[in-house]
Amino acid sequence: MRETENRQPLTASSRRQVIVRGAAAAASLVLTSTHASAQEQMPETQSTGPDRARTSLHQEVDLKATPHRIYDILLDSKLFADFSREPAEVSREVGGAFSIFGARIVGRNVELVPDQRIVQAWRPATWNPGEYSLVKFELKAQGPQTRVVLDHWGFHEGDFGHFDSGWHDHYWDRLAKYLA
């Protein structure tokens, strides 16, 4: 005899979570390259104290450019390399791979909404193959500039301090100079 399951219908929010988790899982099966020298080039400082257990972060930054310009910079290999001053290969397609900061960060695009949102399965090359975190950039027009809302979650305990300062040092500070 077969028992029926009591299933609740999926809401738009829960469908989105299933899609993002599935895409991240698929990306983890595809990307398996590692780079031995990456840790030497971008050493990770472990967090201590109350931040040690944090596995997510939220940042907001205002940049002097339109959402379209920021979107293009983050998804164009040449523009990314220009602002970061490091080699970059970035796909503009959902499911497409990226390799940035001289292959120290790799991943796949999970969701792309032109000029509004970029979601990526994202990992330092020093992580074990198949381990990914998720990064979401929301781009919101604020007059002549753009507020970039970053949410990064699913990284290892102890990595909060490294990523929190890394986003400022490698993205926001460099983008602000590039756009000045």
KEKOLLUM-5291 format. One record per atom (N, C-alpha, C): x, y, z; atom name. Coordinates in Angstrom, 1 decimal. Each point is the difference from the previous one (the first is absolute). Layout:
BEGIN
+--------+--------+--------+------+
!     c1 !     c2 !     c3 ! name !
+--------+--------+--------+------+
!      X !      Y !      Z !   CA !
...
+--------+--------+--------+------+
END
This chain:
BEGIN
+--------+--------+--------+------+
!     c1 !     c2 !     c3 ! name !
+--------+--------+--------+------+
!    0.8 !   -1.2 !    0.0 !    N !
!   -0.8 !    1.2 !    0.0 !   CA !
!    0.9 !    1.2 !    0.0 !    C !
!   -0.4 !    1.0 !   -0.7 !    N !
!    0.8 !    1.2 !   -0.2 !   CA !
!   -0.6 !    1.1 !    0.8 !    C !
!    0.8 !    0.8 !    0.8 !    N !
!   -0.5 !    1.1 !    0.8 !   CA !
!    0.2 !    1.3 !   -0.9 !    C !
!   -1.0 !    0.9 !    0.1 !    N !
!    0.1 !    1.2 !   -0.7 !   CA !
!    0.7 !    1.0 !    0.9 !    C !
!    0.8 !    0.9 !   -0.6 !    N !
!    0.8 !    1.0 !    0.7 !   CA !
!   -0.9 !    1.3 !    0.1 !    C !
!    0.1 !    0.6 !    1.1 !    N !
!   -0.6 !    1.3 !    0.2 !   CA !
!    0.9 !    1.1 !   -0.4 !    C !
!   -0.1 !    0.5 !   -1.2 !    N !
!    0.9 !    1.0 !   -0.6 !   CA !
!   -0.7 !    1.3 !   -0.1 !    C !
!    0.8 !    1.1 !    0.4 !    N !
!   -0.5 !    1.3 !   -0.1 !   CA !
!    0.4 !    0.6 !   -1.4 !    C !
!   -0.8 !    0.8 !   -0.6 !    N !
!    0.4 !    0.6 !   -1.3 !   CA !
!    1.2 !    0.9 !    0.2 !    C !
!    0.9 !    0.1 !   -1.0 !    N !
!    1.1 !    0.8 !    0.1 !   CA !
!   -0.4 !    1.5 !   -0.3 !    C !
!    0.5 !    0.9 !    0.9 !    N !
!   -0.3 !    1.4 !   -0.2 !   CA !
!    1.1 !    0.5 !   -1.0 !    C !
!   -0.1 !    1.2 !   -0.5 !    N !
!    1.0 !    0.6 !   -0.8 !   CA !
!    1.3 !    0.1 !    0.7 !    C !
!    0.0 !    0.3 !    1.3 !    N !
!    1.2 !    0.1 !    0.8 !   CA !
!    0.7 !   -1.4 !    0.1 !    C !
!   -0.8 !   -1.0 !    0.3 !    N !
!    0.6 !   -1.3 !    0.2 !   CA !
!    0.5 !   -0.6 !   -1.3 !    C !
!   -0.7 !    0.3 !   -1.1 !    N !
!    0.4 !   -0.4 !   -1.3 !   CA !
!    1.4 !    0.6 !   -0.4 !    C !
!    0.1 !    1.3 !    0.4 !    N !
!    1.3 !    0.7 !   -0.3 !   CA !
!    1.1 !   -0.7 !    0.8 !    C !
!   -0.3 !   -0.3 !    1.3 !    N !
!    1.1 !   -0.7 !    0.8 !   CA !
!    0.4 !   -1.3 !   -0.6 !    C !
!   -1.0 !   -0.8 !   -0.5 !    N !
!    0.3 !   -1.3 !   -0.6 !   CA !
!    0.8 !    0.2 !   -1.2 !    C !
!   -0.3 !    1.0 !   -0.9 !    N !
!    0.7 !    0.3 !   -1.2 !   CA !
!    1.5 !    0.4 !    0.3 !    C !
!    0.1 !    0.9 !    1.0 !    N !
!    1.4 !    0.5 !    0.3 !   CA !
!    0.8 !   -1.2 !    0.6 !    C !
!   -0.6 !   -0.8 !    0.9 !    N !
!    0.7 !   -1.1 !    0.6 !   CA !
!    0.4 !   -1.0 !   -1.1 !    C !
!   -0.9 !   -0.3 !   -0.9 !    N !
!    0.2 !   -0.9 !   -1.1 !   CA !
!    1.1 !    0.5 !   -0.9 !    C !
!    0.0 !    1.3 !   -0.3 !    N !
!    1.0 !    0.5 !   -0.9 !   CA !
!    1.4 !    0.0 !    0.7 !    C !
!    0.0 !    0.3 !    1.3 !    N !
!    1.3 !   -0.1 !    0.7 !   CA !
!    0.5 !   -1.4 !    0.0 !    C !
!   -0.9 !   -1.0 !    0.2 !    N !
!    0.4 !   -1.4 !    0.0 !   CA !
!    0.6 !   -0.4 !   -1.3 !    C !
!   -0.7 !    0.4 !   -1.1 !    N !
!    0.4 !   -0.3 !   -1.3 !   CA !
!    1.4 !    0.6 !   -0.3 !    C !
!    0.2 !    1.3 !    0.4 !    N !
!    1.3 !    0.6 !   -0.2 !   CA !
!    1.1 !   -0.7 !    0.7 !    C !
!   -0.4 !   -0.5 !    1.2 !    N !
!    1.1 !   -0.7 !    0.8 !   CA !
!    0.4 !   -1.3 !   -0.7 !    C !
!   -0.9 !   -0.6 !   -0.8 !    N !
!    0.4 !   -1.2 !   -0.7 !   CA !
!    0.9 !    0.3 !   -1.2 !    C !
!   -0.2 !    1.2 !   -0.6 !    N !
!    0.7 !    0.3 !   -1.2 !   CA !
!    1.4 !    0.6 !    0.3 !    C !
!    0.1 !    0.9 !    1.0 !    N !
!    1.3 !    0.7 !    0.2 !   CA !
!    0.8 !   -0.8 !    1.0 !    C !
!    1.1 !   -0.5 !   -0.4 !    N !
!    0.9 !   -0.8 !    1.0 !   CA !
!    1.4 !    0.4 !   -0.1 !    C !
!    0.3 !    1.1 !   -0.7 !    N !
!    1.4 !    0.4 !   -0.1 !   CA !
!    0.5 !    0.6 !    1.3 !    C !
!    1.3 !   -0.2 !    0.3 !    N !
!    0.6 !    0.6 !    1.2 !   CA !
!    1.3 !    0.6 !   -0.5 !    C !
!    0.5 !    1.0 !    0.8 !    N !
!    1.2 !    0.7 !   -0.3 !   CA !
!    0.9 !    0.0 !    1.3 !    C !
!    1.1 !   -0.7 !    0.0 !    N !
!    0.8 !   -0.1 !    1.1 !   CA !
!    0.6 !    1.3 !    0.5 !    C !
!    0.3 !    0.9 !   -0.9 !    N !
!    0.6 !    1.3 !    0.4 !   CA !
!   -1.0 !    1.0 !    0.5 !    C !
!   -1.3 !   -0.2 !   -0.1 !    N !
!   -1.0 !    1.0 !    0.4 !   CA !
!    0.1 !    0.4 !    1.4 !    C !
!    0.3 !   -0.9 !    0.9 !    N !
!    0.0 !    0.3 !    1.4 !   CA !
!    1.2 !    0.9 !    0.3 !    C !
!    1.1 !   -0.2 !   -0.7 !    N !
!    1.2 !    0.9 !    0.2 !   CA !
!   -0.3 !    1.4 !   -0.4 !    C !
!   -0.8 !    0.2 !   -1.1 !    N !
!   -0.3 !    1.3 !   -0.6 !   CA !
!   -1.0 !    0.7 !    0.8 !    C !
!   -1.0 !   -0.6 !    0.6 !    N !
!   -1.1 !    0.6 !    0.7 !   CA !
!   -0.2 !   -0.8 !    1.3 !    C !
!    0.9 !    0.2 !    1.0 !    N !
!   -0.1 !   -0.8 !    1.2 !   CA !
!   -1.3 !    0.3 !    0.8 !    C !
!   -0.5 !   -1.0 !    0.6 !    N !
!   -1.3 !    0.2 !    0.8 !   CA !
!    0.4 !    0.1 !    1.4 !    C !
!   -0.6 !    1.1 !    0.6 !    N !
!    0.2 !    0.2 !    1.5 !   CA !
!   -1.3 !   -0.5 !    0.6 !    C !
!    0.1 !   -0.9 !    1.0 !    N !
!   -1.1 !   -0.6 !    0.7 !   CA !
!   -0.6 !    1.0 !    1.0 !    C !
!   -1.4 !    0.1 !    0.0 !    N !
!   -0.7 !    0.9 !    0.9 !   CA !
!    0.1 !   -0.6 !    1.4 !    C !
!    0.0 !    0.8 !    1.0 !    N !
!   -0.1 !   -0.4 !    1.4 !   CA !
!   -1.1 !    0.7 !    0.7 !    C !
!   -0.3 !   -0.4 !    1.2 !    N !
!   -1.0 !    0.6 !    0.8 !   CA !
!   -1.4 !   -0.3 !   -0.5 !    C !
!   -0.9 !    1.0 !    0.1 !    N !
!   -1.4 !   -0.3 !   -0.4 !   CA !
!   -0.2 !   -0.2 !   -1.5 !    C !
!    0.9 !    0.6 !   -0.8 !    N !
!   -0.1 !   -0.2 !   -1.5 !   CA !
!    0.5 !   -1.3 !   -0.5 !    C !
!    0.6 !   -0.8 !    0.9 !    N !
!    0.6 !   -1.3 !   -0.4 !   CA !
!   -1.1 !   -0.9 !   -0.6 !    C !
!   -1.2 !    0.0 !    0.5 !    N !
!   -1.1 !   -0.9 !   -0.4 !   CA !
!   -0.8 !    0.6 !   -1.2 !    C !
!    0.2 !    1.2 !   -0.3 !    N !
!   -0.8 !    0.6 !   -1.1 !   CA !
!    0.4 !   -0.6 !   -1.4 !    C !
!   -1.1 !   -0.4 !   -0.7 !    N !
!    0.2 !   -0.6 !   -1.3 !   CA !
!   -0.7 !    0.9 !   -1.1 !    C !
!   -0.4 !    1.2 !    0.3 !    N !
!   -0.6 !    0.9 !   -1.0 !   CA !
!    0.4 !    1.4 !    0.4 !    C !
!   -0.2 !    0.9 !   -1.0 !    N !
!    0.3 !    1.4 !    0.2 !   CA !
!   -1.0 !    0.8 !   -1.0 !    C !
!   -0.2 !    1.2 !    0.4 !    N !
!   -0.8 !    1.0 !   -0.7 !   CA !
!    0.7 !    1.3 !   -0.1 !    C !
!    0.2 !    0.5 !   -1.2 !    N !
!    0.6 !    1.3 !   -0.1 !   CA !
!   -0.8 !    0.9 !   -1.0 !    C !
!    0.0 !    1.3 !    0.2 !    N !
!   -0.6 !    0.9 !   -1.0 !   CA !
!    1.0 !    1.1 !   -0.3 !    C !
!    0.2 !    0.3 !   -1.3 !    N !
!    0.9 !    1.1 !   -0.4 !   CA !
!   -0.6 !    0.8 !   -1.1 !    C !
!    0.2 !    1.3 !    0.0 !    N !
!   -0.4 !    0.8 !   -1.1 !   CA !
!    1.1 !    0.3 !   -0.9 !    C !
!   -0.2 !   -0.2 !   -1.3 !    N !
!    1.0 !    0.3 !   -1.0 !   CA !
!   -0.5 !    1.0 !   -1.0 !    C !
!    0.9 !    0.8 !   -0.6 !    N !
!   -0.4 !    1.0 !   -0.9 !   CA !
!    0.0 !   -0.5 !   -1.4 !    C !
!   -1.1 !   -0.8 !   -0.3 !    N !
!   -0.2 !   -0.5 !   -1.3 !   CA !
!   -1.5 !   -0.6 !    0.0 !    C !
!   -0.5 !   -0.2 !   -1.2 !    N !
!   -1.3 !   -0.5 !   -0.2 !   CA !
!    0.0 !   -1.5 !    0.4 !    C !
!   -1.2 !   -0.6 !    0.3 !    N !
!   -0.1 !   -1.5 !    0.1 !   CA !
!    0.5 !   -0.7 !   -1.2 !    C !
!   -0.3 !    0.5 !   -1.2 !    N !
!    0.4 !   -0.6 !   -1.2 !   CA !
!    1.6 !   -0.1 !   -0.1 !    C !
!    0.6 !    1.1 !    0.4 !    N !
!    1.5 !    0.1 !   -0.1 !   CA !
!    0.6 !   -1.0 !    1.0 !    C !
!   -0.5 !   -0.1 !    1.3 !    N !
!    0.5 !   -0.9 !    1.0 !   CA !
!   -0.2 !   -1.5 !   -0.5 !    C !
!   -1.2 !   -0.3 !   -0.5 !    N !
!   -0.3 !   -1.3 !   -0.5 !   CA !
!    1.0 !   -0.4 !   -1.1 !    C !
!    0.2 !    0.9 !   -1.0 !    N !
!    1.0 !   -0.3 !   -1.0 !   CA !
!    1.4 !   -0.2 !    0.5 !    C !
!    0.4 !    0.8 !    1.0 !    N !
!    1.4 !   -0.2 !    0.5 !   CA !
!    0.1 !   -1.4 !    0.7 !    C !
!   -1.0 !   -0.4 !    0.7 !    N !
!    0.1 !   -1.2 !    0.8 !   CA !
!   -0.1 !   -1.3 !   -0.9 !    C !
!   -0.5 !    0.2 !   -1.3 !    N !
!   -0.3 !   -1.1 !   -0.8 !   CA !
!    0.8 !    0.0 !   -1.4 !    C !
!    1.0 !    0.9 !   -0.1 !    N !
!    0.8 !    0.1 !   -1.2 !   CA !
!    1.4 !   -0.2 !    0.4 !    C !
!    0.6 !   -1.0 !   -0.7 !    N !
!    1.4 !   -0.4 !    0.4 !   CA !
!    1.0 !    1.2 !   -0.1 !    C !
!    0.0 !    0.8 !   -1.0 !    N !
!    0.9 !    1.1 !   -0.2 !   CA !
!   -0.2 !    1.0 !    1.1 !    C !
!   -1.3 !    0.4 !    0.2 !    N !
!   -0.3 !    1.1 !    1.0 !   CA !
!    0.3 !   -0.5 !    1.4 !    C !
!   -0.3 !   -1.3 !    0.3 !    N !
!    0.4 !   -0.5 !    1.3 !   CA !
!    1.5 !    0.1 !    0.2 !    C !
!    0.7 !   -0.5 !   -1.0 !    N !
!    1.5 !    0.1 !    0.1 !   CA !
!    0.5 !    1.4 !    0.2 !    C !
!   -0.6 !    0.9 !   -0.8 !    N !
!    0.4 !    1.4 !    0.1 !   CA !
!   -0.2 !    0.6 !    1.4 !    C !
!   -1.2 !   -0.2 !    0.6 !    N !
!   -0.2 !    0.5 !    1.4 !   CA !
!    0.8 !   -0.7 !    1.0 !    C !
!    0.1 !   -1.3 !   -0.1 !    N !
!    0.7 !   -0.8 !    1.1 !   CA !
!    1.5 !    0.0 !   -0.2 !    C !
!    0.5 !    0.3 !   -1.2 !    N !
!    1.4 !    0.0 !   -0.3 !   CA !
!    0.5 !   -1.4 !    0.1 !    C !
!   -0.8 !   -1.0 !   -0.2 !    N !
!    0.4 !   -1.4 !    0.0 !   CA !
!   -0.7 !   -0.8 !   -1.1 !    C !
!    0.5 !   -1.1 !   -0.5 !    N !
!   -0.6 !   -0.7 !   -1.1 !   CA !
!   -1.4 !   -0.5 !    0.4 !    C !
!   -0.9 !    0.0 !   -1.0 !    N !
!   -1.4 !   -0.4 !    0.3 !   CA !
!   -0.6 !   -0.6 !   -1.3 !    C !
!   -0.8 !   -1.1 !    0.1 !    N !
!   -0.8 !   -0.5 !   -1.0 !   CA !
!   -1.4 !   -0.2 !    0.5 !    C !
!   -0.9 !    0.7 !   -0.6 !    N !
!   -1.4 !    0.0 !    0.6 !   CA !
!   -1.0 !   -0.2 !   -1.1 !    C !
!   -0.8 !   -1.0 !    0.2 !    N !
!   -1.1 !   -0.3 !   -0.9 !   CA !
!   -1.2 !    1.0 !    0.3 !    C !
!   -0.8 !    0.3 !   -1.0 !    N !
!   -1.2 !    0.9 !    0.1 !   CA !
!   -1.2 !   -0.9 !    0.0 !    C !
!    0.1 !   -1.3 !    0.1 !    N !
!   -1.1 !   -0.9 !   -0.2 !   CA !
!   -0.3 !   -0.7 !    1.3 !    C !
!   -1.3 !   -0.3 !    0.3 !    N !
!   -0.4 !   -0.8 !    1.1 !   CA !
!    0.6 !   -1.4 !   -0.1 !    C !
!    0.7 !   -0.5 !    1.0 !    N !
!    0.7 !   -1.2 !   -0.1 !   CA !
!    1.4 !    0.1 !   -0.5 !    C !
!    0.3 !    1.2 !   -0.5 !    N !
!    1.4 !    0.2 !   -0.5 !   CA !
!    1.0 !    0.1 !    1.2 !    C !
!    1.2 !   -0.3 !   -0.3 !    N !
!    1.1 !    0.0 !    1.0 !   CA !
!    0.7 !    1.3 !    0.0 !    C !
!    0.6 !    0.3 !    1.2 !    N !
!    0.9 !    1.2 !    0.1 !   CA !
!    1.2 !   -0.4 !    0.8 !    C !
!    1.1 !    0.7 !   -0.3 !    N !
!    1.3 !   -0.2 !    0.7 !   CA !
!    0.5 !    1.4 !    0.2 !    C !
!    0.1 !    0.5 !    1.2 !    N !
!    0.4 !    1.4 !    0.2 !   CA !
!    1.2 !    0.1 !    1.0 !    C !
!    0.6 !    1.1 !    0.0 !    N !
!    1.2 !    0.3 !    0.9 !   CA !
!    1.1 !   -1.1 !   -0.3 !    C !
!    0.3 !   -0.2 !   -1.3 !    N !
!    1.0 !   -0.9 !   -0.4 !   CA !
!   -0.3 !   -1.5 !    0.4 !    C !
!   -1.3 !   -0.3 !   -0.1 !    N !
!   -0.5 !   -1.4 !    0.3 !   CA !
!    0.0 !   -0.3 !    1.5 !    C !
!    0.1 !    1.0 !    0.9 !    N !
!    0.0 !   -0.3 !    1.4 !   CA !
!   -1.5 !   -0.1 !    0.5 !    C !
!   -0.9 !    0.5 !   -0.8 !    N !
!   -1.5 !   -0.1 !    0.2 !   CA !
!   -0.6 !   -0.6 !   -1.2 !    C !
!   -0.8 !   -1.1 !    0.1 !    N !
!   -0.6 !   -0.6 !   -1.1 !   CA !
!   -1.5 !   -0.3 !    0.3 !    C !
!   -0.8 !   -0.2 !   -1.0 !    N !
!   -1.4 !   -0.4 !    0.2 !   CA !
!   -0.8 !    0.0 !   -1.3 !    C !
!   -1.3 !    0.1 !    0.3 !    N !
!   -1.0 !    0.0 !   -1.2 !   CA !
!   -1.1 !    1.0 !    0.3 !    C !
!   -0.5 !    0.6 !   -1.0 !    N !
!   -1.2 !    0.9 !    0.1 !   CA !
!   -1.2 !   -0.8 !    0.2 !    C !
!   -0.8 !    0.3 !    1.1 !    N !
!   -1.2 !   -0.8 !    0.3 !   CA !
!   -1.2 !    0.7 !   -0.5 !    C !
!    0.0 !    1.4 !    0.2 !    N !
!   -1.2 !    0.8 !   -0.5 !   CA !
!    0.5 !    1.3 !   -0.4 !    C !
!   -0.5 !    0.5 !   -1.2 !    N !
!    0.4 !    1.3 !   -0.5 !   CA !
!   -1.2 !    0.7 !   -0.4 !    C !
!   -0.3 !    1.2 !    0.6 !    N !
!   -1.1 !    0.8 !   -0.4 !   CA !
!    0.7 !    1.3 !   -0.4 !    C !
!    0.1 !    0.3 !   -1.3 !    N !
!    0.7 !    1.1 !   -0.5 !   CA !
!   -0.2 !    1.3 !    0.7 !    C !
!    1.1 !    0.7 !    0.5 !    N !
!    0.0 !    1.3 !    0.6 !   CA !
!   -0.7 !    0.0 !    1.4 !    C !
!   -0.3 !   -1.2 !    0.5 !    N !
!   -0.7 !   -0.1 !    1.3 !   CA !
!    0.6 !   -1.0 !    1.0 !    C !
!    0.4 !   -1.2 !   -0.5 !    N !
!    0.4 !   -1.0 !    1.0 !   CA !
!    1.0 !   -1.0 !   -0.7 !    C !
!    1.0 !   -0.4 !    0.8 !    N !
!    0.9 !   -1.1 !   -0.4 !   CA !
!    0.1 !   -0.9 !    1.2 !    C !
!   -0.2 !   -1.3 !   -0.3 !    N !
!    0.2 !   -1.0 !    1.1 !   CA !
!    1.0 !   -1.0 !   -0.5 !    C !
!    1.0 !   -0.3 !    0.8 !    N !
!    1.1 !   -0.9 !   -0.5 !   CA !
!    0.3 !   -1.1 !    1.1 !    C !
!    0.3 !   -1.2 !   -0.5 !    N !
!    0.6 !   -1.0 !    0.9 !   CA !
!    1.4 !    0.3 !   -0.1 !    C !
!    0.6 !    0.3 !    1.2 !    N !
!    1.3 !    0.7 !    0.1 !   CA !
!    0.9 !   -0.7 !    1.0 !    C !
!    1.3 !   -0.2 !   -0.4 !    N !
!    0.9 !   -0.7 !    0.9 !   CA !
!    1.5 !    0.5 !   -0.2 !    C !
!    0.7 !    0.1 !    1.1 !    N !
!    1.5 !    0.1 !   -0.2 !   CA !
!    0.5 !   -1.3 !   -0.5 !    C !
!    1.0 !    0.1 !   -0.8 !    N !
!    0.7 !   -1.2 !   -0.6 !   CA !
!    0.6 !   -0.9 !    1.0 !    C !
!    0.3 !    0.6 !    1.2 !    N !
!    0.6 !   -0.8 !    1.1 !   CA !
!   -1.0 !   -0.9 !    0.7 !    C !
!   -1.3 !    0.2 !   -0.2 !    N !
!   -1.0 !   -0.9 !    0.6 !   CA !
!    0.0 !   -1.4 !   -0.7 !    C !
!   -0.5 !   -1.0 !    0.6 !    N !
!    0.0 !   -1.3 !   -0.6 !   CA !
!   -1.0 !    0.0 !   -1.2 !    C !
!    0.3 !   -0.8 !   -1.0 !    N !
!   -0.9 !    0.0 !   -1.2 !   CA !
!   -1.4 !   -0.3 !    0.5 !    C !
!   -1.0 !    0.7 !   -0.6 !    N !
!   -1.4 !   -0.3 !    0.3 !   CA !
!   -0.5 !    0.9 !    1.1 !    C !
!    0.8 !    0.8 !    0.7 !    N !
!   -0.4 !    0.8 !    1.1 !   CA !
!   -0.3 !    1.4 !   -0.6 !    C !
!   -1.2 !    0.6 !    0.2 !    N !
!   -0.3 !    1.3 !   -0.5 !   CA !
!   -0.8 !    0.7 !    1.1 !    C !
!    0.1 !    1.4 !   -0.1 !    N !
!   -0.9 !    0.9 !    0.7 !   CA !
!   -0.8 !    0.7 !   -1.1 !    C !
!   -1.0 !    0.7 !    0.4 !    N !
!   -0.8 !    0.8 !   -0.9 !   CA !
!    0.2 !    1.5 !    0.2 !    C !
!    0.1 !    0.7 !   -1.1 !    N !
!    0.2 !    1.5 !    0.0 !   CA !
!   -1.2 !    0.6 !   -0.8 !    C !
!   -0.6 !    1.0 !    0.6 !    N !
!   -1.1 !    0.7 !   -0.7 !   CA !
!    0.3 !    1.5 !    0.0 !    C !
!    0.0 !    0.6 !   -1.2 !    N !
!    0.2 !    1.4 !   -0.2 !   CA !
!   -1.4 !    0.6 !   -0.4 !    C !
!   -0.6 !    0.9 !    0.8 !    N !
!   -1.2 !    0.7 !   -0.4 !   CA !
!    0.4 !    1.4 !   -0.4 !    C !
!   -0.4 !    0.5 !   -1.2 !    N !
!    0.4 !    1.3 !   -0.4 !   CA !
!   -1.2 !    0.9 !    0.0 !    C !
!    0.0 !    1.1 !    0.8 !    N !
!   -1.1 !    0.9 !    0.2 !   CA !
!    0.4 !    1.4 !   -0.4 !    C !
!   -0.7 !    0.5 !   -1.0 !    N !
!    0.3 !    1.4 !   -0.4 !   CA !
!   -0.3 !    1.0 !    1.2 !    C !
!    0.9 !    0.9 !    0.2 !    N !
!   -0.2 !    1.0 !    1.1 !   CA !
!    0.4 !    1.4 !   -0.7 !    C !
!   -0.9 !    0.5 !   -0.8 !    N !
!    0.4 !    1.2 !   -0.7 !   CA !
!    1.1 !   -0.3 !   -1.0 !    C !
!    1.1 !    0.8 !    0.0 !    N !
!    1.1 !   -0.2 !   -1.0 !   CA !
!    0.9 !   -1.2 !    0.4 !    C !
!   -0.3 !   -0.6 !    1.1 !    N !
!    0.9 !   -1.1 !    0.4 !   CA !
!   -0.8 !   -1.3 !    0.3 !    C !
!    0.7 !   -1.0 !    0.4 !    N !
!   -0.6 !   -1.3 !    0.2 !   CA !
!    0.4 !   -0.5 !    1.4 !    C !
!   -1.0 !   -0.5 !    0.7 !    N !
!    0.2 !   -0.7 !    1.3 !   CA !
!    0.2 !   -1.5 !   -0.4 !    C !
!    1.1 !   -0.5 !    0.4 !    N !
!    0.3 !   -1.5 !   -0.2 !   CA !
!   -0.3 !   -0.6 !    1.3 !    C !
!   -0.9 !   -0.9 !    0.1 !    N !
!   -0.3 !   -0.8 !    1.2 !   CA !
!    0.5 !   -1.4 !   -0.2 !    C !
!    1.0 !   -0.3 !    0.8 !    N !
!    0.7 !   -1.3 !   -0.1 !   CA !
!   -0.5 !   -0.9 !    1.1 !    C !
!   -0.3 !   -1.2 !   -0.3 !    N !
!   -0.3 !   -1.1 !    1.0 !   CA !
!    0.9 !   -1.2 !   -0.4 !    C !
!    0.8 !   -0.4 !    0.9 !    N !
!    0.9 !   -1.1 !   -0.2 !   CA !
!   -0.2 !   -1.0 !    1.1 !    C !
!   -0.4 !   -1.2 !   -0.3 !    N !
!   -0.3 !   -1.0 !    1.0 !   CA !
!    0.5 !   -1.4 !   -0.4 !    C !
!    0.1 !   -0.8 !    1.1 !    N !
!    0.4 !   -1.4 !   -0.2 !   CA !
!    1.5 !   -0.2 !    0.0 !    C !
!    0.8 !    1.0 !    0.5 !    N !
!    1.4 !   -0.2 !    0.0 !   CA !
!    0.4 !   -0.7 !    1.3 !    C !
!    1.2 !   -0.4 !    0.2 !    N !
!    0.5 !   -0.8 !    1.1 !   CA !
!    0.0 !    0.8 !    1.3 !    C !
!   -0.2 !   -0.6 !    1.1 !    N !
!    0.2 !    0.7 !    1.3 !   CA !
!    1.4 !    0.4 !    0.1 !    C !
!    0.2 !    1.2 !    0.5 !    N !
!    1.4 !    0.5 !    0.2 !   CA !
!    0.4 !    0.9 !   -1.2 !    C !
!   -0.8 !    0.0 !   -1.1 !    N !
!    0.4 !    0.8 !   -1.2 !   CA !
!   -0.7 !    1.4 !    0.0 !    C !
!   -0.8 !    0.3 !    0.9 !    N !
!   -0.7 !    1.3 !    0.0 !   CA !
!    0.9 !    1.2 !   -0.2 !    C !
!    1.0 !    0.1 !    0.9 !    N !
!    0.9 !    1.1 !    0.0 !   CA !
!    0.7 !    0.2 !   -1.3 !    C !
!    0.5 !   -1.1 !   -0.6 !    N !
!    0.6 !    0.0 !   -1.3 !   CA !
!   -0.9 !    0.5 !   -1.1 !    C !
!   -1.2 !   -0.5 !   -0.1 !    N !
!   -0.9 !    0.4 !   -1.0 !   CA !
!   -0.5 !    1.4 !    0.2 !    C !
!   -0.3 !    0.4 !    1.2 !    N !
!   -0.6 !    1.3 !    0.4 !   CA !
!    1.0 !    1.1 !   -0.5 !    C !
!    1.3 !   -0.2 !    0.3 !    N !
!    0.9 !    1.0 !   -0.4 !   CA !
!    0.4 !   -0.2 !   -1.5 !    C !
!    0.0 !   -1.2 !   -0.5 !    N !
!    0.3 !   -0.3 !   -1.4 !   CA !
!   -0.9 !    0.7 !   -1.0 !    C !
!   -1.3 !    0.0 !    0.3 !    N !
!   -1.0 !    0.7 !   -0.9 !   CA !
!    0.4 !    1.5 !   -0.1 !    C !
!    0.3 !    0.6 !    1.1 !    N !
!    0.4 !    1.4 !    0.0 !   CA !
!    1.3 !    0.2 !   -0.8 !    C !
!    1.0 !   -0.8 !    0.3 !    N !
!    1.4 !    0.2 !   -0.6 !   CA !
!    0.0 !   -0.4 !   -1.5 !    C !
!   -0.7 !   -1.1 !   -0.3 !    N !
!    0.1 !   -0.5 !   -1.4 !   CA !
!   -1.1 !    0.5 !   -0.9 !    C !
!   -1.2 !    0.4 !    0.5 !    N !
!   -1.1 !    0.4 !   -0.8 !   CA !
!   -0.3 !    1.5 !    0.2 !    C !
!   -0.5 !    0.4 !    1.1 !    N !
!   -0.5 !    1.3 !    0.2 !   CA !
!    1.0 !    1.1 !   -0.1 !    C !
!    1.2 !   -0.1 !    0.6 !    N !
!    1.0 !    1.0 !   -0.1 !   CA !
!    0.5 !    0.1 !   -1.4 !    C !
!    0.2 !   -1.1 !   -0.7 !    N !
!    0.5 !    0.0 !   -1.3 !   CA !
!   -1.0 !    0.5 !   -1.0 !    C !
!   -1.3 !   -0.4 !    0.2 !    N !
!   -1.0 !    0.5 !   -0.9 !   CA !
!   -0.2 !    1.6 !    0.2 !    C !
!    0.0 !    0.4 !    1.2 !    N !
!   -0.1 !    1.5 !    0.2 !   CA !
!    1.1 !    0.8 !   -0.7 !    C !
!    1.2 !   -0.5 !    0.1 !    N !
!    1.2 !    0.6 !   -0.8 !   CA !
!   -0.2 !   -0.1 !   -1.5 !    C !
!   -0.4 !   -1.1 !   -0.4 !    N !
!   -0.2 !   -0.2 !   -1.5 !   CA !
!   -1.1 !    0.9 !   -0.5 !    C !
!   -1.1 !    0.2 !    0.7 !    N !
!   -1.1 !    0.8 !   -0.4 !   CA !
!    0.2 !    1.5 !    0.2 !    C !
!    1.1 !    0.4 !    0.7 !    N !
!    0.2 !    1.4 !    0.3 !   CA !
!    0.4 !    0.8 !   -1.2 !    C !
+--------+--------+--------+------+
END
